[in-house]
Structure formats: C-alpha cells, structure tokens
Amino acid sequence: MFENIIKNVTRFIDLSSEEEKFFTDLLSCQTFPKKTVLLREGEICQFEGYIHKGCVRVYYLDDNGFEVTILFAIEDWWISDIASFQDQKASHLYIETIEDSEIFMLNPQTKEKLLQEIPKFERVFRMLVQRNLVTLQNRLVNTISKSASDRYLEFIKVYPTIPQRVAQYYIASYLGVSKEFVSTIRKRLASK
C-alpha cells in the first residue's frame, strides 16, 4: 500500500525499515470522491498530501468569481497550500479532487513529529518545495513569454495524461484561454 510513497521519499533520502514504519504509521490514508473540496478560501490548510490515486486541482476565484486553475496534481505528486499550512493562516486557494482520489496525509502535528524523530525528512520537504518552485517559475515564464498555442504544447509536455482526465474548461482555466480555444488547438494537433 505504501510502496509508491516510500519510493517517492527515498529518491531523496535512505530509510531503514524502522523509519519507514514510523513514517507510514503517521500517514492518514483518506479516500475522496470526485468533486470533493479539500480546502476552501478562508480555511487554514491542515494537510500535506501525497496522491496515491486520482487527480486534484488547485485554483482560486478571480475578482469576477471565475475559477483560475493554478496547478494539477496526479499520482506520485504532493498537494497542499504550502503558505497556509506552514504559517497556519487563511488560504486564498481551493483544492478539489477532479477524480476519485486516495491521498496519504500528514497534518501539522504529524509532520512535526516526523521531522523531530527523523530529521533527514527535512531534505524531502525541501526538495518538494524546490520542485514546486521550479514548476511555478516555469509556468510564470511560459505565461508571460509564450503564445497560447505554445503554452498548450508546454502543458501537454508537462502533464501528458491530464487532457484525457479532465474537462477542457479546467485546462482552459489553467492556460488563461477559452475552452473553445483549447478545442480548436486540440483538433489542429490531432489533424497533424
């Protein structure tokens, strides 16, 4: 059951069997149906979660009340509102399952217990934050410097399975374009 999350973590650190057991004993394994909102704007994020199965998106509501997707997360990714979780302050984000999902979660107390007992986990979480930062920086550069068509091509390069798993309007929301544009570019690419 925990094989994938152990592989994820041991890319960064080595764990003894006792450390693996301590870590997995702290995890809360939760299943959520599709369209479950795990975090709402104004709430304090109480989890850092590893997606064992499913697809999740992070979004916010713009000034006109439209959903703007900022991140998709699938199997073998971690999900949280890092700022809200770390500082225990109200979130500006929503986190919602797009598919039925199984997520292994740590709360602030279990994460702190893990870091106190096995300090080398600090490296794991540092690497996850760095990976997240690289993803967000690349997204920002692409949004500023690339055409909508090029942003879509970059999107399918980074998230090759997402177009088959989510509605086009989620992708359009992520790219900052209309769902009609996404439909048009998909048709154009399919005809090549």
PyMOL commands that set and color helices and strands:
alter all, ss='L'
color gray80, all
select helices_A, chain A and resi 3-9+17-26+82-87+108-117+121-145+148-158+162-165+168-175+179-191
alter helices_A, ss='H'
color red, helices_A
select strands_A, chain A and resi 28-32+37-39+48-53+55-61+67-74+78-79+94-97+101-106
alter strands_A, ss='S'
color yellow, strands_A
deselect
rebuild
show_as cartoon
